[in-house]
């Protein structure tokens, strides 16, 4: 696992440099879900793949930007699913973006996730590693230094409502409105990594990306985005659900499956579960 963390650190430094100097334009390619890839997406993906190929403990990898699993080392122990540059369309307006890594054993599904890592590329570069607990590191003089352990409060103050609002179910809209009416503050950049990072560091709140009329199974991908953050939120003392059950109980039938998801501290997630159990 330490080899993998070091590999992620190496890739983060190279991606930071790429973000500062790279082309933010669109490529002529689409990823597996039909999104036009930015040149930064492709270059970040290549950086991570090349570094992971050198790590003997990695058995196979799969990227959000690619169609299929890539086998690396037959005798490797770990499988890694990663989103090389989540929120990359925000780079050209100079907002924070990130990389997400889910580390699995045996096969790619929620039951087999054993660790996760994400990196925030903002005014500072920070890395959060989840194993038995949640630790944050910061890039200082080209080296990641431990800063703090992360724990959520029982109740937070932030509300980050994602997805297309005119496609929300009426009860979901009412839930979000009620949360705002209770004094929660809006925090939503359109970047999953910085928004979830902010809720973690500020003690709690709710990030939601529900199923909608246009995307009943949500937009966020299980292996690359949802499961890694679900592990982080649970280990930080919060919860991650799909509206009815733990996200880490959701079944995966394809590597690019999506799921509705809600991440937060316990008070907010309890509220989500109560509303959804009555309306669906």
C-alpha positions in Angstrom: 0.0 0.0 0.0 2.9 2.4 0.8 4.2 1.8 -2.8 0.8 2.8 -4.2 0.6 6.0 -2.0 4.1 7.0 -3.2 3.1 6.4 -6.8 0.0 8.6 -6.3 2.2 11.3 -4.7 4.5 11.2 -7.7 1.6 11.5 -10.1 0.1 14.4 -8.1 3.3 16.4 -8.5 3.4 15.8 -12.2 -0.4 16.6 -12.6 0.1 19.8 -10.6 2.8 20.8 -13.1 0.6 19.8 -16.0 -2.3 21.9 -14.7 -0.1 25.0 -14.5 1.3 24.7 -18.0 -0.9 22.3 -20.0 -3.5 22.9 -22.7 -7.0 23.3 -21.3 -8.7 22.8 -24.6 -11.0 19.9 -25.8 -9.6 16.9 -27.6 -11.3 15.1 -30.5 -12.0 12.1 -28.3 -14.9 11.0 -26.0 -14.7 8.8 -22.9 -16.7 5.7 -22.1 -19.8 7.7 -21.2 -19.8 10.0 -24.2 -18.2 13.1 -22.5 -15.8 15.0 -24.7 -12.3 14.6 -23.1 -10.2 17.6 -22.4 -6.5 17.3 -23.3 -5.8 17.6 -19.6 -7.9 14.5 -18.9 -5.9 12.4 -21.4 -2.5 13.7 -20.3 -3.3 13.1 -16.6 -4.5 9.6 -17.4 -1.3 8.9 -19.2 0.8 10.2 -16.3 -1.0 7.9 -13.8 -0.9 4.8 -16.0 2.8 5.1 -16.6 3.6 5.5 -12.9 1.3 2.6 -11.9 2.9 0.3 -14.4 6.1 0.4 -12.4 4.4 -0.7 -9.1 4.6 -4.6 -8.7 1.8 -4.8 -6.1 -0.8 -3.4 -8.6 -2.6 -6.3 -10.4 -4.8 -4.2 -12.6 -6.1 -0.6 -13.2 -9.1 1.0 -14.7 -9.5 4.7 -15.5 -12.7 6.7 -15.9 -11.2 7.8 -19.2 -10.8 4.3 -20.6 -13.2 1.6 -21.7 -11.6 -1.5 -20.1 -9.5 -2.9 -17.3 -5.8 -2.9 -17.9 -3.9 -5.9 -16.5 -0.5 -5.0 -15.1 1.0 -7.7 -12.7 -0.4 -11.2 -12.5 0.9 -11.6 -8.9 -0.1 -8.1 -7.8 -2.5 -7.7 -4.8 -4.4 -4.5 -5.6 -6.8 -3.2 -8.2 -7.1 0.5 -8.7 -10.0 2.5 -10.2 -9.2 6.1 -10.7 -10.5 9.4 -12.1 -7.4 11.1 -13.3 -8.7 14.7 -13.2 -12.2 15.1 -11.8 -13.7 18.5 -12.6 -11.2 19.2 -15.3 -13.5 21.7 -17.1 -13.0 24.0 -14.1 -9.3 24.4 -14.8 -9.8 27.1 -17.4 -11.6 29.3 -14.9 -9.0 28.5 -12.2 -11.2 26.6 -9.7 -10.0 23.6 -7.7 -10.0 20.1 -9.3 -8.8 16.7 -8.1 -7.8 13.1 -8.7 -9.6 10.2 -7.1 -8.3 6.7 -6.5 -10.3 3.6 -5.2 -8.0 0.7 -4.1 -9.7 -2.7 -4.2 -8.8 -6.4 -3.7 -10.0 -9.4 -5.7 -12.5 -7.5 -7.9 -13.9 -4.1 -8.5 -16.9 -3.7 -6.3 -17.9 -1.9 -3.1 -17.4 -4.9 -0.9 -13.8 -5.1 -1.8 -12.6 -1.5 -1.4 -9.8 -1.4 1.1 -8.5 2.1 0.8 -9.0 5.4 -1.1 -7.0 8.5 -1.9 -7.9 11.8 -3.4 -5.8 14.8 -4.3 -7.1 18.4 -4.4 -5.3 20.8 -6.8 -6.2 24.2 -5.5 -4.2 27.2 -4.1 -2.5 24.3 -2.2 -2.1 20.7 -3.2 -3.6 18.4 -0.5 -3.9 14.6 -0.4 -6.3 12.7 1.8 -5.6 9.0 2.4 -8.3 6.7 3.9 -7.3 3.3 5.4 -8.5 2.6 8.9 -8.7 6.4 9.4 -8.6 9.6 7.3 -5.3 11.5 7.1 -4.6 14.7 5.2 -1.2 15.6 3.8 -0.1 18.8 2.1 2.5 19.3 -0.6 5.4 21.4 0.8 8.6 21.8 -1.1 7.6 19.0 -3.4 7.0 16.5 -0.6 3.8 15.5 1.1 3.8 16.3 4.8 1.2 15.0 7.3 -1.1 17.8 8.5 -4.1 16.3 10.4 -6.5 13.5 10.9 -10.1 14.3 9.7 -13.2 13.6 11.7 -16.7 14.9 10.9 -19.0 16.4 13.5 -22.5 14.9 14.1 -24.1 17.8 12.3 -22.7 20.3 9.8 -23.5 23.7 8.3 -22.9 23.2 4.5 -25.2 22.1 1.7 -23.8 21.2 -1.7 -26.7 20.1 -4.0 -25.6 18.6 -7.3 -27.3 17.6 -10.6 -29.8 19.3 -12.9 -32.3 21.0 -10.7 -35.2 21.1 -13.1 -34.9 17.2 -13.2 -35.2 16.8 -9.5 -38.1 14.9 -7.9 -40.4 17.3 -6.0 -39.6 15.7 -2.7 -35.9 16.1 -3.3 -36.3 19.8 -4.1 -38.3 20.1 -0.9 -35.6 18.4 1.1 -32.9 20.8 -0.2 -35.1 23.8 0.3 -35.9 22.7 3.9 -32.2 22.3 4.6 -31.4 25.8 3.4 -34.4 27.2 5.4 -32.7 25.7 8.5 -29.7 27.9 8.0 -27.3 25.8 6.0 -25.0 27.6 3.6 -24.6 26.8 -0.1 -21.2 25.5 -1.1 -21.1 24.1 -4.6 -18.4 24.6 -7.2 -19.3 21.8 -9.6 -16.2 20.0 -8.6 -16.8 16.8 -6.6 -13.4 16.7 -5.0 -13.2 20.3 -3.6 -16.8 20.3 -2.5 -16.5 17.0 -0.6 -13.1 18.1 0.8 -14.7 21.3 2.0 -17.4 19.5 3.9 -14.9 17.2 5.5 -12.6 20.0 6.6 -15.4 22.2 7.8 -16.9 19.5 10.0 -19.9 18.4 8.1 -23.0 19.0 6.0 -24.5 17.4 2.9 -23.3 16.7 -0.6 -26.0 15.2 -2.8 -26.2 13.9 -6.3 -29.6 12.2 -6.6 -31.2 10.2 -9.3 -33.1 12.5 -11.6 -35.7 12.3 -14.4 -32.9 12.5 -17.0 -30.4 10.3 -15.1 -32.4 7.9 -12.8 -29.2 6.1 -11.7 -27.3 9.4 -11.1 -24.3 10.7 -12.9 -21.4 9.9 -10.6 -19.5 6.7 -11.3 -19.3 4.0 -8.6 -15.8 2.7 -8.8 -14.0 5.9 -9.6 -15.8 8.5 -7.6 -18.6 7.3 -5.3 -17.1 4.3 -3.5 -13.7 6.0 -2.7 -15.5 8.9 -1.1 -18.0 6.7 0.6 -15.1 4.9 2.4 -13.6 8.3 3.4 -16.9 9.6 4.8 -17.6 6.5 6.8 -14.1 6.3 8.2 -14.3 10.0 9.1 -17.4 9.2 11.2 -20.1 10.2 8.7 -22.1 8.3 6.1 -22.7 7.8 2.4 -26.0 6.5 1.1 -27.9 6.1 -2.2 -31.1 7.4 -0.5 -32.0 4.0 1.0 -28.9 2.1 2.0 -25.1 2.5 2.4 -23.4 3.3 -0.9 -20.9 0.5 -0.1 -23.8 -2.0 -0.3 -24.6 -0.9 -3.9 -24.0 -3.7 -6.5 -21.7 -3.1 -9.5 -22.6 -4.8 -12.8 -20.2 -2.8 -15.1 -17.1 -0.9 -14.4 -18.7 2.4 -15.5 -21.9 2.0 -13.5 -23.3 5.1 -11.8 -25.4 5.5 -8.6 -27.3 8.3 -6.8 -25.3 9.3 -3.8 -25.4 11.5 -0.6 -22.4 12.1 1.5 -22.5 13.9 4.9 -22.4 13.9 8.6 -24.9 11.7 10.5 -27.7 14.3 11.1 -27.9 15.2 7.4 -27.8 11.6 6.2 -30.5 10.6 8.7 -32.7 13.4 7.2 -32.1 12.1 3.6 -33.0 8.5 4.6 -36.2 9.6 6.3 -37.4 11.7 3.3 -36.5 9.1 0.7 -38.1 6.2 2.6 -41.4 8.1 2.6 -41.4 9.1 -1.1 -40.0 6.3 -3.2 
